[in-house]
Amino acid sequence: MTTCQELKDILKDGLLSFPVTDFDARGDFDPKGYRARLEWLMPYGARALFAAGGTGEYFSLTLDDFSKVVRTAVETCRGHTPILAGAGGPTRNAIAFAQEAQRQGAAGLLLMPHYLTEAPEDGIAAHVKEVCQSVEIGVVIYNRGQCRLSASVLERLADECPNLIGFKDGVGDIENMVRVRRRLGDRFSYLGGLPTAEVFAEAYRALGVPVYSSAVFNFIPATAMKFYEAVRAGDHETTAHLLDTFFLPLLEIRNRKQGYAVSIVKAGARIVGHPAGPVRPPLTDLNPQEEAELRQLIEAL
C-alpha cells in the first residue's frame, strides 16, 4: 500500500488527470471501455490519476458503480500509475465511498464538497475530520463550491488528521491560497484545480502550486503533457500559443452551458476515437454544432 508520505511526494510534481467514466448506451458503467481508456492514457505519463472524480461524474455514481470504477482503475494501473478516488457528499455517504475506495486498493482520496447545503466552517472541518479518520489512506481536500476552509482551520485539521496530505484549490481566491501555502508549508502537497486548469497554471506555479489536474489529458494527452512541460520550463512562447489557439477557444464552447466542463471532455474523447458514452443526467452532451467546433480545434493541433 502507498503510504501517506509516499503519496504526498508523488503529488508534489507532475501532471495529474481525471479519466472520464465509460458508460454504455443505457448509461451503465462499461468496465471494458474504461480499462481500454486507462491503458491508452497510462503511457503518456500522468503522475497520478483520479478515478471517479468530478470529470469522472462521481456525483452520478451509485456505490456499486463507484466500487467497480475504482477496482477497474486500480487493477489496470497497478504497478504503473497511482489511483486516487473521489469521495464526497454527506458525511456518512462520503465515509462509505472513502472506505470502499480503500478496500478496492486506491492509494488515496480526493475529498470533494458536501454539495448543496451551506455549512459553517467548523461544521465543514468536522466533516473533513470524520472522513479522514475513517480511512488510513492519504486524503487531498478539494477547496471548491461549498467546501471552503481557511489556513488556520486547515492547520488544525493537519494536526488532527495525519493522513490529510494535500490541498487542491478550485476557488481561485488568491489571498487564501497564499495564506494556506505560507502557513502550511511542506505539510501539504498543493494542486491547482480550477477548470480549465491550463489557463491558470502559470499563475498558480508562481504561487508555489506547481501541480494541476488536466481534463484535456482525456483526449489530447500529448498536448496536455507538452503544455505542462512548457509551464515547468518557463516556455511562455509555447504556453501562449496553445492558450490562444486551443484553450481559450475551448473555454468559449465550455462556458455555454452549466456542466459542459465534463461534457466537452467526453465529446473530445469521442472525436479522437476513444468514446466513453453519454454523460449521465442532469448533465447534457454537446450539440452537433458545438461538437463540430471542438473537432476543428482538435484537428488544428
C-alpha positions as a LaTeX table, in Angstrom:
\begin{tabular}{lrrr}
\hline
Residue & $x$ (\AA) & $y$ (\AA) & $z$ (\AA) \\
\hline
Met1 & 0.00 & 0.00 & 0.00 \\
Thr2 & 1.22 & 3.51 & $-0.83$ \\
Thr3 & 1.95 & 5.35 & 2.41 \\
Cys4 & 0.59 & 8.84 & 3.06 \\
Gln5 & 4.09 & 10.31 & 2.82 \\
Glu6 & 4.76 & 8.50 & $-0.44$ \\
Leu7 & 1.51 & 9.80 & $-1.89$ \\
Lys8 & 2.31 & 13.35 & $-0.77$ \\
Asp9 & 5.68 & 13.11 & $-2.51$ \\
Ile10 & 4.06 & 11.76 & $-5.68$ \\
Leu11 & 1.68 & 14.73 & $-5.79$ \\
Lys12 & 4.42 & 17.35 & $-5.45$ \\
Asp13 & 5.39 & 17.18 & $-9.10$ \\
Gly14 & 3.94 & 16.17 & $-12.45$ \\
Leu15 & 0.67 & 16.37 & $-14.34$ \\
Leu16 & $-2.48$ & 14.77 & $-12.91$ \\
Ser17 & $-5.73$ & 13.90 & $-14.63$ \\
Phe18 & $-9.29$ & 12.66 & $-14.10$ \\
Pro19 & $-10.29$ & 9.95 & $-16.59$ \\
Val20 & $-13.89$ & 10.17 & $-17.75$ \\
Thr21 & $-16.07$ & 7.24 & $-16.72$ \\
Asp22 & $-17.20$ & 5.00 & $-19.56$ \\
Phe23 & $-20.93$ & 4.37 & $-19.88$ \\
Asp24 & $-22.72$ & 2.22 & $-22.43$ \\
Ala25 & $-25.73$ & 3.36 & $-24.47$ \\
Arg26 & $-28.02$ & 2.70 & $-21.50$ \\
Gly27 & $-25.84$ & 4.75 & $-19.18$ \\
Asp28 & $-24.42$ & 1.75 & $-17.27$ \\
Phe29 & $-20.74$ & 1.55 & $-16.37$ \\
Asp30 & $-18.66$ & $-0.04$ & $-19.14$ \\
Pro31 & $-15.61$ & $-1.66$ & $-17.49$ \\
Lys32 & $-14.13$ & $-2.90$ & $-20.77$ \\
Gly33 & $-14.17$ & 0.59 & $-22.27$ \\
Tyr34 & $-12.80$ & 2.13 & $-19.08$ \\
Arg35 & $-9.96$ & $-0.38$ & $-18.93$ \\
Ala36 & $-9.04$ & 0.34 & $-22.54$ \\
Arg37 & $-9.12$ & 4.09 & $-21.82$ \\
Leu38 & $-6.69$ & 3.76 & $-18.93$ \\
Glu39 & $-4.38$ & 1.52 & $-20.97$ \\
Trp40 & $-4.32$ & 4.20 & $-23.68$ \\
Leu41 & $-3.65$ & 7.08 & $-21.28$ \\
Met42 & $-1.08$ & 5.50 & $-18.97$ \\
Pro43 & 1.97 & 5.69 & $-21.28$ \\
Tyr44 & 1.59 & 9.46 & $-21.67$ \\
Gly45 & 2.99 & 9.95 & $-18.19$ \\
Ala46 & 0.42 & 11.41 & $-15.83$ \\
Arg47 & 1.85 & 11.34 & $-12.31$ \\
Ala48 & $-1.41$ & 10.02 & $-10.84$ \\
Leu49 & $-5.00$ & 9.51 & $-11.98$ \\
Phe50 & $-8.21$ & 10.28 & $-10.13$ \\
Ala51 & $-10.84$ & 7.60 & $-10.69$ \\
Ala52 & $-14.47$ & 8.64 & $-10.22$ \\
Gly53 & $-13.56$ & 12.29 & $-9.76$ \\
Gly54 & $-15.51$ & 15.30 & $-10.92$ \\
Thr55 & $-14.75$ & 14.72 & $-14.61$ \\
Gly56 & $-15.48$ & 11.04 & $-13.94$ \\
Glu57 & $-19.04$ & 12.01 & $-12.88$ \\
Tyr58 & $-18.65$ & 10.93 & $-9.26$ \\
Phe59 & $-21.81$ & 12.83 & $-8.42$ \\
Ser60 & $-23.89$ & 10.47 & $-10.58$ \\
Leu61 & $-22.38$ & 7.16 & $-9.41$ \\
Thr62 & $-24.01$ & 4.69 & $-7.05$ \\
Leu63 & $-21.79$ & 2.98 & $-4.51$ \\
Asp64 & $-21.86$ & $-0.15$ & $-6.69$ \\
Asp65 & $-20.81$ & 1.89 & $-9.75$ \\
Phe66 & $-18.08$ & 3.56 & $-7.74$ \\
Ser67 & $-16.72$ & 0.28 & $-6.44$ \\
Lys68 & $-16.46$ & $-1.12$ & $-9.97$ \\
Val69 & $-14.82$ & 2.03 & $-11.34$ \\
Val70 & $-12.17$ & 2.17 & $-8.61$ \\
Arg71 & $-11.49$ & $-1.57$ & $-8.77$ \\
Thr72 & $-11.06$ & $-1.44$ & $-12.56$ \\
Ala73 & $-8.72$ & 1.54 & $-12.31$ \\
Val74 & $-6.58$ & 0.00 & $-9.56$ \\
Glu75 & $-6.30$ & $-3.34$ & $-11.34$ \\
Thr76 & $-5.48$ & $-1.76$ & $-14.70$ \\
Cys77 & $-2.91$ & 0.74 & $-13.42$ \\
Arg78 & $-1.31$ & $-1.39$ & $-10.69$ \\
Gly79 & 2.48 & $-1.01$ & $-10.69$ \\
His80 & 2.36 & 1.92 & $-13.11$ \\
Thr81 & 0.15 & 4.83 & $-12.03$ \\
Pro82 & $-1.26$ & 5.52 & $-8.55$ \\
Ile83 & $-5.04$ & 5.83 & $-8.36$ \\
Leu84 & $-6.84$ & 8.28 & $-6.13$ \\
Ala85 & $-10.61$ & 8.03 & $-5.84$ \\
Gly86 & $-13.23$ & 10.70 & $-5.37$ \\
Ala87 & $-15.41$ & 10.85 & $-2.27$ \\
Gly88 & $-17.93$ & 13.49 & $-1.35$ \\
Gly89 & $-21.48$ & 14.41 & $-0.48$ \\
Pro90 & $-23.00$ & 13.98 & 3.01 \\
Thr91 & $-20.56$ & 12.84 & 5.67 \\
Arg92 & $-21.85$ & 9.27 & 6.03 \\
Asn93 & $-22.01$ & 8.83 & 2.27 \\
Ala94 & $-18.50$ & 10.22 & 1.90 \\
Ile95 & $-17.24$ & 7.82 & 4.57 \\
Ala96 & $-18.89$ & 4.85 & 2.85 \\
Phe97 & $-17.30$ & 5.76 & $-0.50$ \\
Ala98 & $-13.95$ & 6.52 & 1.13 \\
Gln99 & $-13.85$ & 3.15 & 2.88 \\
Glu100 & $-14.85$ & 1.37 & $-0.30$ \\
Ala101 & $-12.06$ & 3.14 & $-2.20$ \\
Gln102 & $-9.57$ & 1.95 & 0.41 \\
Arg103 & $-10.98$ & $-1.58$ & 0.24 \\
Gln104 & $-10.51$ & $-1.60$ & $-3.53$ \\
Gly105 & $-6.86$ & $-0.56$ & $-3.22$ \\
Ala106 & $-6.92$ & 3.16 & $-4.03$ \\
Ala107 & $-3.74$ & 4.97 & $-3.00$ \\
Gly108 & $-5.66$ & 7.98 & $-1.75$ \\
Leu109 & $-8.80$ & 10.10 & $-1.84$ \\
Leu110 & $-9.88$ & 13.41 & $-3.25$ \\
Leu111 & $-12.41$ & 14.67 & $-0.73$ \\
Met112 & $-14.91$ & 16.68 & $-2.77$ \\
Pro113 & $-17.53$ & 19.12 & $-1.43$ \\
His114 & $-20.52$ & 18.08 & 0.60 \\
Tyr115 & $-22.61$ & 19.69 & $-2.17$ \\
Leu116 & $-25.83$ & 21.67 & $-1.78$ \\
Thr117 & $-26.15$ & 22.62 & 1.87 \\
Glu118 & $-24.31$ & 25.69 & 3.12 \\
Ala119 & $-22.45$ & 24.96 & 6.34 \\
Pro120 & $-20.28$ & 26.87 & 8.83 \\
Glu121 & $-16.55$ & 26.38 & 8.65 \\
Asp122 & $-16.40$ & 24.41 & 11.90 \\
Gly123 & $-19.06$ & 22.05 & 10.54 \\
Ile124 & $-17.10$ & 21.53 & 7.32 \\
Ala125 & $-13.97$ & 20.89 & 9.39 \\
Ala126 & $-15.82$ & 18.25 & 11.42 \\
His127 & $-16.96$ & 16.62 & 8.16 \\
Val128 & $-13.39$ & 16.52 & 6.84 \\
Lys129 & $-12.08$ & 15.13 & 10.12 \\
Glu130 & $-14.66$ & 12.31 & 10.22 \\
Val131 & $-13.85$ & 11.22 & 6.67 \\
Cys132 & $-10.08$ & 11.37 & 7.22 \\
Gln133 & $-10.32$ & 9.35 & 10.42 \\
Ser134 & $-12.45$ & 6.69 & 8.72 \\
Val135 & $-9.57$ & 5.55 & 6.49 \\
Glu136 & $-5.81$ & 5.07 & 6.57 \\
Ile137 & $-5.00$ & 6.23 & 3.04 \\
Gly138 & $-3.96$ & 9.78 & 2.18 \\
Val139 & $-6.61$ & 12.45 & 1.66 \\
Val140 & $-6.49$ & 15.55 & $-0.53$ \\
Ile141 & $-9.17$ & 18.12 & 0.27 \\
Tyr142 & $-10.84$ & 19.86 & $-2.67$ \\
Asn143 & $-11.43$ & 23.51 & $-1.79$ \\
Arg144 & $-14.37$ & 24.22 & $-4.07$ \\
Gly145 & $-18.05$ & 25.10 & $-4.08$ \\
Gln146 & $-19.49$ & 24.85 & $-0.59$ \\
Cys147 & $-16.27$ & 23.42 & 0.84 \\
Arg148 & $-14.01$ & 26.35 & 1.65 \\
Leu149 & $-11.53$ & 26.30 & 4.51 \\
Ser150 & $-9.14$ & 28.91 & 5.86 \\
Ala151 & $-5.46$ & 28.40 & 6.55 \\
Ser152 & $-5.96$ & 28.30 & 10.33 \\
Val153 & $-8.63$ & 25.59 & 10.13 \\
Leu154 & $-6.55$ & 23.56 & 7.67 \\
Glu155 & $-3.58$ & 23.77 & 10.05 \\
Arg156 & $-5.70$ & 22.36 & 12.87 \\
Leu157 & $-7.01$ & 19.59 & 10.62 \\
Ala158 & $-3.47$ & 18.72 & 9.56 \\
Asp159 & $-2.57$ & 18.32 & 13.25 \\
Glu160 & $-5.61$ & 16.15 & 13.97 \\
Cys161 & $-5.51$ & 14.07 & 10.76 \\
Pro162 & $-2.00$ & 12.88 & 9.78 \\
Asn163 & $-3.40$ & 11.37 & 6.57 \\
Leu164 & $-4.62$ & 14.77 & 5.32 \\
Ile165 & $-1.74$ & 15.35 & 2.92 \\
Gly166 & $-2.97$ & 17.65 & 0.16 \\
Phe167 & $-4.92$ & 20.78 & $-0.72$ \\
Lys168 & $-6.50$ & 21.26 & $-4.13$ \\
Asp169 & $-7.87$ & 24.70 & $-4.90$ \\
Gly170 & $-10.84$ & 25.09 & $-7.20$ \\
Val171 & $-11.95$ & 28.51 & $-5.96$ \\
Gly172 & $-9.30$ & 30.94 & $-7.19$ \\
Asp173 & $-9.14$ & 33.07 & $-4.04$ \\
Ile174 & $-5.51$ & 34.12 & $-4.37$ \\
Glu175 & $-5.29$ & 35.68 & $-0.92$ \\
Asn176 & $-6.48$ & 32.48 & 0.76 \\
Met177 & $-4.23$ & 30.36 & $-1.45$ \\
Val178 & $-1.20$ & 32.43 & $-0.41$ \\
Arg179 & $-2.20$ & 32.20 & 3.26 \\
Val180 & $-2.62$ & 28.42 & 3.04 \\
Arg181 & 0.68 & 27.96 & 1.21 \\
Arg182 & 2.62 & 30.16 & 3.65 \\
Arg183 & 1.03 & 28.73 & 6.79 \\
Leu184 & 1.07 & 25.03 & 5.93 \\
Gly185 & 4.39 & 24.95 & 4.05 \\
Asp186 & 5.54 & 21.44 & 3.22 \\
Arg187 & 2.86 & 19.76 & 5.32 \\
Phe188 & 0.70 & 19.53 & 2.18 \\
Ser189 & 1.09 & 18.91 & $-1.49$ \\
Tyr190 & $-0.67$ & 21.71 & $-3.40$ \\
Leu191 & $-2.75$ & 21.15 & $-6.53$ \\
Gly192 & $-4.37$ & 23.59 & $-8.91$ \\
Gly193 & $-7.98$ & 22.59 & $-9.52$ \\
Leu194 & $-9.68$ & 25.44 & $-11.34$ \\
Pro195 & $-11.34$ & 24.35 & $-14.59$ \\
Thr196 & $-9.75$ & 24.55 & $-17.18$ \\
Ala197 & $-6.52$ & 24.27 & $-15.17$ \\
Glu198 & $-4.13$ & 25.14 & $-18.01$ \\
Val199 & $-5.47$ & 28.70 & $-18.12$ \\
Phe200 & $-4.35$ & 29.24 & $-14.52$ \\
Ala201 & $-1.26$ & 27.00 & $-14.49$ \\
Glu202 & 1.45 & 29.65 & $-14.83$ \\
Ala203 & $-0.13$ & 31.93 & $-12.23$ \\
Tyr204 & $-0.54$ & 29.10 & $-9.74$ \\
Arg205 & 3.00 & 27.91 & $-10.27$ \\
Ala206 & 4.18 & 31.39 & $-9.28$ \\
Leu207 & 2.18 & 30.98 & $-6.05$ \\
Gly208 & 4.01 & 27.76 & $-5.20$ \\
Val209 & 1.40 & 25.39 & $-6.67$ \\
Pro210 & 3.30 & 23.55 & $-9.43$ \\
Val211 & 0.89 & 20.65 & $-9.91$ \\
Tyr212 & $-2.51$ & 20.67 & $-11.57$ \\
Ser213 & $-5.03$ & 18.23 & $-12.99$ \\
Ser214 & $-5.73$ & 18.35 & $-16.71$ \\
Ala215 & $-9.15$ & 17.47 & $-18.10$ \\
Val216 & $-7.98$ & 17.69 & $-21.72$ \\
Phe217 & $-5.47$ & 14.91 & $-20.99$ \\
Asn218 & $-8.52$ & 12.73 & $-21.64$ \\
Phe219 & $-8.46$ & 13.45 & $-25.37$ \\
Ile220 & $-5.21$ & 15.26 & $-26.26$ \\
Pro221 & $-2.77$ & 13.72 & $-23.76$ \\
Ala222 & 0.35 & 14.58 & $-25.77$ \\
Thr223 & $-0.64$ & 18.25 & $-25.97$ \\
Ala224 & $-1.56$ & 18.27 & $-22.27$ \\
Met225 & 1.89 & 16.98 & $-21.40$ \\
Lys226 & 3.52 & 19.45 & $-23.81$ \\
Phe227 & 1.74 & 22.34 & $-22.11$ \\
Tyr228 & 2.70 & 21.11 & $-18.64$ \\
Glu229 & 6.36 & 20.75 & $-19.60$ \\
Ala230 & 6.29 & 24.25 & $-21.10$ \\
Val231 & 4.88 & 25.67 & $-17.86$ \\
Arg232 & 7.54 & 23.87 & $-15.85$ \\
Ala233 & 10.31 & 25.11 & $-18.16$ \\
Gly234 & 9.05 & 28.70 & $-18.28$ \\
Asp235 & 8.48 & 28.37 & $-22.04$ \\
His236 & 5.99 & 31.22 & $-22.34$ \\
Glu237 & 6.02 & 31.17 & $-26.13$ \\
Thr238 & 4.61 & 27.64 & $-26.21$ \\
Thr239 & 2.04 & 28.24 & $-23.48$ \\
Ala240 & 0.88 & 31.50 & $-25.08$ \\
His241 & 0.46 & 29.81 & $-28.47$ \\
Leu242 & $-1.59$ & 26.93 & $-27.03$ \\
Leu243 & $-3.69$ & 29.26 & $-24.92$ \\
Asp244 & $-4.54$ & 31.43 & $-27.93$ \\
Thr245 & $-5.14$ & 28.64 & $-30.44$ \\
Phe246 & $-6.75$ & 25.98 & $-28.28$ \\
Phe247 & $-7.51$ & 26.58 & $-24.61$ \\
Leu248 & $-9.24$ & 29.97 & $-24.80$ \\
Pro249 & $-11.40$ & 28.92 & $-27.79$ \\
Leu250 & $-12.18$ & 25.71 & $-25.87$ \\
Leu251 & $-13.47$ & 27.82 & $-22.97$ \\
Glu252 & $-15.81$ & 29.67 & $-25.31$ \\
Ile253 & $-17.57$ & 26.36 & $-26.02$ \\
Arg254 & $-17.33$ & 25.05 & $-22.45$ \\
Asn255 & $-18.89$ & 28.17 & $-20.94$ \\
Arg256 & $-22.09$ & 27.98 & $-22.97$ \\
Lys257 & $-23.84$ & 25.67 & $-20.53$ \\
Gln258 & $-23.50$ & 24.66 & $-16.90$ \\
Gly259 & $-21.87$ & 21.24 & $-16.69$ \\
Tyr260 & $-20.11$ & 21.46 & $-20.03$ \\
Ala261 & $-16.75$ & 21.16 & $-18.23$ \\
Val262 & $-17.48$ & 17.41 & $-18.18$ \\
Ser263 & $-19.49$ & 17.17 & $-21.40$ \\
Ile264 & $-16.79$ & 18.78 & $-23.52$ \\
Val265 & $-14.25$ & 16.25 & $-22.28$ \\
Lys266 & $-16.46$ & 13.32 & $-23.25$ \\
Ala267 & $-17.04$ & 14.95 & $-26.63$ \\
Gly268 & $-13.30$ & 15.32 & $-27.12$ \\
Ala269 & $-12.72$ & 11.66 & $-26.27$ \\
Arg270 & $-15.39$ & 10.70 & $-28.79$ \\
Ile271 & $-13.79$ & 12.87 & $-31.50$ \\
Val272 & $-10.34$ & 11.29 & $-31.12$ \\
Gly273 & $-11.71$ & 7.76 & $-31.32$ \\
His274 & $-11.98$ & 6.85 & $-27.64$ \\
Pro275 & $-15.72$ & 7.29 & $-26.95$ \\
Ala276 & $-16.91$ & 7.00 & $-23.36$ \\
Gly277 & $-20.64$ & 7.09 & $-23.99$ \\
Pro278 & $-23.00$ & 9.88 & $-22.97$ \\
Val279 & $-22.91$ & 11.92 & $-19.80$ \\
Arg280 & $-25.50$ & 10.97 & $-17.21$ \\
Pro281 & $-28.33$ & 13.35 & $-16.32$ \\
Pro282 & $-28.53$ & 16.04 & $-15.10$ \\
Leu283 & $-25.61$ & 16.84 & $-17.44$ \\
Thr284 & $-26.23$ & 17.16 & $-21.18$ \\
Asp285 & $-23.95$ & 16.39 & $-24.10$ \\
Leu286 & $-22.68$ & 19.00 & $-26.55$ \\
Asn287 & $-24.96$ & 19.60 & $-29.52$ \\
Pro288 & $-23.72$ & 18.64 & $-33.03$ \\
Gln289 & $-22.63$ & 22.20 & $-33.89$ \\
Glu290 & $-20.62$ & 22.54 & $-30.70$ \\
Glu291 & $-19.00$ & 19.16 & $-31.25$ \\
Ala292 & $-18.07$ & 20.22 & $-34.79$ \\
Glu293 & $-16.42$ & 23.37 & $-33.38$ \\
Leu294 & $-14.47$ & 21.26 & $-30.90$ \\
Arg295 & $-13.40$ & 18.89 & $-33.69$ \\
Gln296 & $-11.92$ & 21.83 & $-35.61$ \\
Leu297 & $-9.89$ & 22.90 & $-32.58$ \\
Ile298 & $-8.56$ & 19.39 & $-32.03$ \\
Glu299 & $-7.71$ & 18.81 & $-35.68$ \\
Ala300 & $-5.83$ & 22.12 & $-35.80$ \\
Leu301 & $-3.41$ & 20.74 & $-33.20$ \\
\hline
\end{tabular}
